[in-house]
Amino acid sequence: MPPGAGPDSHAIAIAAERRWAWIVIAIIVLLVGMMVVTGLHWSAMPPSRVETVDVKTLHLKGEFVESNLGTSVAADGKVTVRLIGQQYSFEPQCIVVPAGVPVTFRGTATDTIHGFVVGRTNANTMLIPGFVSTFTTTFTTPGEQLMPCHEYCGTGHEAMWARVQVLPAAEFTARAKPGERLSCVQR
Ligand SMILES: [Cu+2]
């Protein structure tokens, strides 16, 4: 008997189609359920750490004034890099960090959404106007890394990048002065 010619082949095909229809319906119901649950959950419980900053006064006062950008070392030895992204550059354009020491990045944007990734490391974030993005990472190997903007931000996007110099910890410590903001921008 050729395939599909049996007396029950029609019924078997119907049953198979119905089975697949139910599987597809189940997947759709699952996905819609996930959307509803995550949507309601996130709107009821926004991320616990949201830090905002006033874009209009960013360059005039507070943490992200130009003189405060760059790398700072606190009295307890904590290293913090403060930076801003703007069309089409980062400030500072050259960032100095120590190797083997946790470094906290704090950044925001002045005009539109930017972002950056540091070379082949896991240092990666978006910079969103009005919000402070922060993460802590440790650079393992000394050397220079490129830091391109990775959020399309306009016609000059592809030219928007900075450099990150990872210095051996001792060399970094020798250059870092308390209260000063370090960068490798040529002045
Ligand atoms: Cu950009």
py3Dmol code that shows the C-alpha trace and the ligand (Angstrom):
import py3Dmol

protein = """\
ATOM      1  CA  MET A   1       0.000   0.000   0.000  1.00  0.00           C
ATOM      2  CA  PRO A   2       1.509   3.384  -0.967  1.00  0.00           C
ATOM      3  CA  PRO A   3       2.024   5.869   1.858  1.00  0.00           C
ATOM      4  CA  GLY A   4      -0.993   8.062   2.553  1.00  0.00           C
ATOM      5  CA  ALA A   5      -3.382   5.786   0.742  1.00  0.00           C
ATOM      6  CA  GLY A   6      -4.568   3.823   3.736  1.00  0.00           C
ATOM      7  CA  PRO A   7      -8.090   4.198   5.032  1.00  0.00           C
ATOM      8  CA  ASP A   8      -6.852   5.897   8.251  1.00  0.00           C
ATOM      9  CA  SER A   9      -4.236   8.189   6.701  1.00  0.00           C
ATOM     10  CA  HIS A  10      -6.582  11.168   6.658  1.00  0.00           C
ATOM     11  CA  ALA A  11      -7.472  10.707  10.297  1.00  0.00           C
ATOM     12  CA  ILE A  12      -3.792  10.261  11.212  1.00  0.00           C
ATOM     13  CA  ALA A  13      -2.873  13.487   9.373  1.00  0.00           C
ATOM     14  CA  ILE A  14      -5.664  15.387  11.143  1.00  0.00           C
ATOM     15  CA  ALA A  15      -4.485  14.078  14.508  1.00  0.00           C
ATOM     16  CA  ALA A  16      -0.873  15.071  13.798  1.00  0.00           C
ATOM     17  CA  GLU A  17      -1.913  18.548  12.653  1.00  0.00           C
ATOM     18  CA  ARG A  18      -4.050  18.980  15.734  1.00  0.00           C
ATOM     19  CA  ARG A  19      -1.181  17.870  17.964  1.00  0.00           C
ATOM     20  CA  TRP A  20       1.148  20.448  16.362  1.00  0.00           C
ATOM     21  CA  ALA A  21      -1.531  23.132  16.586  1.00  0.00           C
ATOM     22  CA  TRP A  22      -1.784  22.547  20.314  1.00  0.00           C
ATOM     23  CA  ILE A  23       1.994  22.707  20.703  1.00  0.00           C
ATOM     24  CA  VAL A  24       2.088  26.042  18.834  1.00  0.00           C
ATOM     25  CA  ILE A  25      -0.818  27.389  20.899  1.00  0.00           C
ATOM     26  CA  ALA A  26       0.970  26.288  24.077  1.00  0.00           C
ATOM     27  CA  ILE A  27       4.172  28.097  22.994  1.00  0.00           C
ATOM     28  CA  ILE A  28       2.210  31.279  22.194  1.00  0.00           C
ATOM     29  CA  VAL A  29       0.375  31.131  25.523  1.00  0.00           C
ATOM     30  CA  LEU A  30       3.704  30.599  27.327  1.00  0.00           C
ATOM     31  CA  LEU A  31       5.354  33.575  25.569  1.00  0.00           C
ATOM     32  CA  VAL A  32       2.384  35.887  26.172  1.00  0.00           C
ATOM     33  CA  GLY A  33       2.331  34.723  29.794  1.00  0.00           C
ATOM     34  CA  MET A  34       6.039  35.519  30.125  1.00  0.00           C
ATOM     35  CA  MET A  35       5.488  38.983  28.639  1.00  0.00           C
ATOM     36  CA  VAL A  36       2.609  39.703  31.027  1.00  0.00           C
ATOM     37  CA  VAL A  37       4.457  38.403  34.098  1.00  0.00           C
ATOM     38  CA  THR A  38       7.738  40.179  33.369  1.00  0.00           C
ATOM     39  CA  GLY A  39       5.942  43.366  32.304  1.00  0.00           C
ATOM     40  CA  LEU A  40       3.830  43.558  35.435  1.00  0.00           C
ATOM     41  CA  HIS A  41       6.697  42.396  37.620  1.00  0.00           C
ATOM     42  CA  TRP A  42       9.141  44.999  36.275  1.00  0.00           C
ATOM     43  CA  SER A  43       6.658  47.834  36.405  1.00  0.00           C
ATOM     44  CA  ALA A  44       5.822  46.907  39.978  1.00  0.00           C
ATOM     45  CA  MET A  45       9.461  46.380  40.923  1.00  0.00           C
ATOM     46  CA  PRO A  46      11.824  48.514  38.850  1.00  0.00           C
ATOM     47  CA  PRO A  47      15.536  47.702  39.075  1.00  0.00           C
ATOM     48  CA  SER A  48      16.583  48.455  42.626  1.00  0.00           C
ATOM     49  CA  ARG A  49      19.497  50.713  41.726  1.00  0.00           C
ATOM     50  CA  VAL A  50      18.434  53.536  39.456  1.00  0.00           C
ATOM     51  CA  GLU A  51      20.506  56.671  39.759  1.00  0.00           C
ATOM     52  CA  THR A  52      19.422  59.777  37.927  1.00  0.00           C
ATOM     53  CA  VAL A  53      21.281  62.949  37.061  1.00  0.00           C
ATOM     54  CA  ASP A  54      20.043  66.255  35.619  1.00  0.00           C
ATOM     55  CA  VAL A  55      21.244  66.517  32.010  1.00  0.00           C
ATOM     56  CA  LYS A  56      20.608  70.274  31.915  1.00  0.00           C
ATOM     57  CA  THR A  57      23.104  71.017  34.681  1.00  0.00           C
ATOM     58  CA  LEU A  58      25.500  68.128  34.018  1.00  0.00           C
ATOM     59  CA  HIS A  59      28.377  70.354  32.872  1.00  0.00           C
ATOM     60  CA  LEU A  60      27.708  73.084  35.435  1.00  0.00           C
ATOM     61  CA  LYS A  61      27.657  71.318  38.773  1.00  0.00           C
ATOM     62  CA  GLY A  62      27.872  67.964  40.469  1.00  0.00           C
ATOM     63  CA  GLU A  63      29.764  64.795  39.778  1.00  0.00           C
ATOM     64  CA  PHE A  64      30.133  65.100  35.999  1.00  0.00           C
ATOM     65  CA  VAL A  65      31.649  68.581  35.658  1.00  0.00           C
ATOM     66  CA  GLU A  66      34.702  68.498  33.392  1.00  0.00           C
ATOM     67  CA  SER A  67      37.224  68.948  36.198  1.00  0.00           C
ATOM     68  CA  ASN A  68      35.880  65.829  37.919  1.00  0.00           C
ATOM     69  CA  LEU A  69      36.065  63.524  34.896  1.00  0.00           C
ATOM     70  CA  GLY A  70      38.819  60.951  34.648  1.00  0.00           C
ATOM     71  CA  THR A  71      40.225  58.486  37.147  1.00  0.00           C
ATOM     72  CA  SER A  72      40.252  59.235  40.854  1.00  0.00           C
ATOM     73  CA  VAL A  73      41.677  57.289  43.745  1.00  0.00           C
ATOM     74  CA  ALA A  74      39.831  57.641  47.042  1.00  0.00           C
ATOM     75  CA  ALA A  75      41.552  57.724  50.428  1.00  0.00           C
ATOM     76  CA  ASP A  76      40.656  54.056  50.900  1.00  0.00           C
ATOM     77  CA  GLY A  77      42.311  53.178  47.572  1.00  0.00           C
ATOM     78  CA  LYS A  78      39.097  52.716  45.584  1.00  0.00           C
ATOM     79  CA  VAL A  79      39.554  53.584  41.915  1.00  0.00           C
ATOM     80  CA  THR A  80      36.689  55.335  40.125  1.00  0.00           C
ATOM     81  CA  VAL A  81      36.523  56.409  36.489  1.00  0.00           C
ATOM     82  CA  ARG A  82      34.000  59.120  35.676  1.00  0.00           C
ATOM     83  CA  LEU A  83      33.193  59.781  32.048  1.00  0.00           C
ATOM     84  CA  ILE A  84      30.545  61.189  29.768  1.00  0.00           C
ATOM     85  CA  GLY A  85      29.569  60.268  26.234  1.00  0.00           C
ATOM     86  CA  GLN A  86      28.416  62.918  23.796  1.00  0.00           C
ATOM     87  CA  GLN A  87      28.073  63.280  20.039  1.00  0.00           C
ATOM     88  CA  TYR A  88      30.756  62.235  19.024  1.00  0.00           C
ATOM     89  CA  SER A  89      33.373  61.690  21.701  1.00  0.00           C
ATOM     90  CA  PHE A  90      33.999  60.471  25.188  1.00  0.00           C
ATOM     91  CA  GLU A  91      35.330  62.748  27.892  1.00  0.00           C
ATOM     92  CA  PRO A  92      38.079  61.988  28.771  1.00  0.00           C
ATOM     93  CA  GLN A  93      39.305  60.611  25.439  1.00  0.00           C
ATOM     94  CA  CYS A  94      42.040  58.568  27.111  1.00  0.00           C
ATOM     95  CA  ILE A  95      41.393  56.739  30.361  1.00  0.00           C
ATOM     96  CA  VAL A  96      44.042  55.404  32.739  1.00  0.00           C
ATOM     97  CA  VAL A  97      43.305  52.444  35.000  1.00  0.00           C
ATOM     98  CA  PRO A  98      45.449  50.091  37.091  1.00  0.00           C
ATOM     99  CA  ALA A  99      45.728  46.382  36.320  1.00  0.00           C
ATOM    100  CA  GLY A 100      44.597  43.829  38.881  1.00  0.00           C
ATOM    101  CA  VAL A 101      42.587  46.316  40.935  1.00  0.00           C
ATOM    102  CA  PRO A 102      38.792  46.684  40.872  1.00  0.00           C
ATOM    103  CA  VAL A 103      37.843  49.809  38.928  1.00  0.00           C
ATOM    104  CA  THR A 104      34.379  51.347  39.168  1.00  0.00           C
ATOM    105  CA  PHE A 105      33.092  53.172  36.111  1.00  0.00           C
ATOM    106  CA  ARG A 106      30.469  55.881  36.488  1.00  0.00           C
ATOM    107  CA  GLY A 107      29.196  57.415  33.300  1.00  0.00           C
ATOM    108  CA  THR A 108      26.331  59.221  31.671  1.00  0.00           C
ATOM    109  CA  ALA A 109      25.497  60.886  28.364  1.00  0.00           C
ATOM    110  CA  THR A 110      24.686  64.484  27.531  1.00  0.00           C
ATOM    111  CA  ASP A 111      22.637  64.212  24.374  1.00  0.00           C
ATOM    112  CA  THR A 112      21.549  60.791  23.201  1.00  0.00           C
ATOM    113  CA  ILE A 113      22.160  57.158  24.062  1.00  0.00           C
ATOM    114  CA  HIS A 114      25.770  56.082  23.759  1.00  0.00           C
ATOM    115  CA  GLY A 115      27.603  53.075  25.103  1.00  0.00           C
ATOM    116  CA  PHE A 116      31.028  51.564  25.221  1.00  0.00           C
ATOM    117  CA  VAL A 117      32.957  48.356  25.478  1.00  0.00           C
ATOM    118  CA  VAL A 118      36.614  48.253  26.482  1.00  0.00           C
ATOM    119  CA  GLY A 119      38.595  46.093  24.070  1.00  0.00           C
ATOM    120  CA  ARG A 120      38.081  42.402  24.693  1.00  0.00           C
ATOM    121  CA  THR A 121      37.150  42.817  28.348  1.00  0.00           C
ATOM    122  CA  ASN A 122      33.751  42.535  29.986  1.00  0.00           C
ATOM    123  CA  ALA A 123      33.658  46.306  30.624  1.00  0.00           C
ATOM    124  CA  ASN A 124      30.526  47.169  28.706  1.00  0.00           C
ATOM    125  CA  THR A 125      27.622  49.505  29.364  1.00  0.00           C
ATOM    126  CA  MET A 126      25.156  51.923  27.846  1.00  0.00           C
ATOM    127  CA  LEU A 127      25.276  55.622  28.649  1.00  0.00           C
ATOM    128  CA  ILE A 128      21.799  57.106  28.861  1.00  0.00           C
ATOM    129  CA  PRO A 129      21.018  60.809  29.283  1.00  0.00           C
ATOM    130  CA  GLY A 130      19.562  61.414  32.731  1.00  0.00           C
ATOM    131  CA  PHE A 131      20.878  58.177  34.238  1.00  0.00           C
ATOM    132  CA  VAL A 132      24.176  57.161  35.796  1.00  0.00           C
ATOM    133  CA  SER A 133      25.531  53.855  34.499  1.00  0.00           C
ATOM    134  CA  THR A 134      27.927  52.134  36.818  1.00  0.00           C
ATOM    135  CA  PHE A 135      29.808  48.859  36.971  1.00  0.00           C
ATOM    136  CA  THR A 136      32.967  47.538  38.552  1.00  0.00           C
ATOM    137  CA  THR A 137      35.507  45.449  36.723  1.00  0.00           C
ATOM    138  CA  THR A 138      39.141  44.386  37.054  1.00  0.00           C
ATOM    139  CA  PHE A 139      41.516  44.632  34.110  1.00  0.00           C
ATOM    140  CA  THR A 140      43.902  41.709  34.274  1.00  0.00           C
ATOM    141  CA  THR A 141      46.585  42.619  31.747  1.00  0.00           C
ATOM    142  CA  PRO A 142      48.401  45.924  31.263  1.00  0.00           C
ATOM    143  CA  GLY A 143      48.251  47.456  27.809  1.00  0.00           C
ATOM    144  CA  GLU A 144      46.180  49.768  25.690  1.00  0.00           C
ATOM    145  CA  GLN A 145      42.596  48.960  24.748  1.00  0.00           C
ATOM    146  CA  LEU A 146      40.264  50.682  22.348  1.00  0.00           C
ATOM    147  CA  MET A 147      36.917  51.811  23.685  1.00  0.00           C
ATOM    148  CA  PRO A 148      34.408  52.368  20.874  1.00  0.00           C
ATOM    149  CA  CYS A 149      30.878  53.681  21.214  1.00  0.00           C
ATOM    150  CA  HIS A 150      28.617  50.719  20.547  1.00  0.00           C
ATOM    151  CA  GLU A 151      25.212  52.362  20.442  1.00  0.00           C
ATOM    152  CA  TYR A 152      24.468  54.002  17.124  1.00  0.00           C
ATOM    153  CA  CYS A 153      24.272  57.677  18.063  1.00  0.00           C
ATOM    154  CA  GLY A 154      24.250  59.569  14.763  1.00  0.00           C
ATOM    155  CA  THR A 155      26.303  60.298  11.674  1.00  0.00           C
ATOM    156  CA  GLY A 156      29.603  60.551  13.588  1.00  0.00           C
ATOM    157  CA  HIS A 157      29.072  57.328  15.502  1.00  0.00           C
ATOM    158  CA  GLU A 158      31.825  55.318  13.817  1.00  0.00           C
ATOM    159  CA  ALA A 159      34.411  57.951  14.765  1.00  0.00           C
ATOM    160  CA  MET A 160      33.404  57.906  18.432  1.00  0.00           C
ATOM    161  CA  TRP A 161      35.936  56.031  20.503  1.00  0.00           C
ATOM    162  CA  ALA A 162      38.379  56.518  23.341  1.00  0.00           C
ATOM    163  CA  ARG A 163      41.445  54.651  24.575  1.00  0.00           C
ATOM    164  CA  VAL A 164      41.968  52.884  27.874  1.00  0.00           C
ATOM    165  CA  GLN A 165      45.514  52.518  29.172  1.00  0.00           C
ATOM    166  CA  VAL A 166      45.803  49.693  31.664  1.00  0.00           C
ATOM    167  CA  LEU A 167      48.936  50.362  33.701  1.00  0.00           C
ATOM    168  CA  PRO A 168      50.724  47.980  36.067  1.00  0.00           C
ATOM    169  CA  ALA A 169      49.340  48.761  39.536  1.00  0.00           C
ATOM    170  CA  ALA A 170      52.654  50.183  40.830  1.00  0.00           C
ATOM    171  CA  GLU A 171      53.011  52.526  37.852  1.00  0.00           C
ATOM    172  CA  PHE A 172      49.420  53.673  38.278  1.00  0.00           C
ATOM    173  CA  THR A 173      49.886  54.316  41.990  1.00  0.00           C
ATOM    174  CA  ALA A 174      53.010  56.358  41.257  1.00  0.00           C
ATOM    175  CA  ARG A 175      51.032  58.592  38.887  1.00  0.00           C
ATOM    176  CA  ALA A 176      47.842  58.891  40.915  1.00  0.00           C
ATOM    177  CA  LYS A 177      47.820  61.819  43.294  1.00  0.00           C
ATOM    178  CA  PRO A 178      45.142  62.158  45.957  1.00  0.00           C
ATOM    179  CA  GLY A 179      42.403  64.552  44.925  1.00  0.00           C
ATOM    180  CA  GLU A 180      43.530  64.647  41.301  1.00  0.00           C
ATOM    181  CA  ARG A 181      41.726  63.347  38.240  1.00  0.00           C
ATOM    182  CA  LEU A 182      43.966  61.196  36.108  1.00  0.00           C
ATOM    183  CA  SER A 183      43.728  60.731  32.364  1.00  0.00           C
ATOM    184  CA  CYS A 184      46.131  60.152  29.502  1.00  0.00           C
ATOM    185  CA  VAL A 185      44.752  62.966  27.385  1.00  0.00           C
ATOM    186  CA  GLN A 186      47.606  65.089  26.066  1.00  0.00           C
ATOM    187  CA  ARG A 187      47.137  68.617  27.373  1.00  0.00           C
TER     188      ARG A 187
END
"""
ligand_1 = """\
1
CU
Cu 28.083 57.448 20.616
"""
view = py3Dmol.view(width=600, height=400)
view.addModel(protein, "pdb")
view.setStyle({"model": 0}, {"cartoon": {"style": "trace"}})
view.addModel(ligand_1, "xyz")
view.setStyle({"model": 1}, {"stick": {}})
view.zoomTo()
view.show()
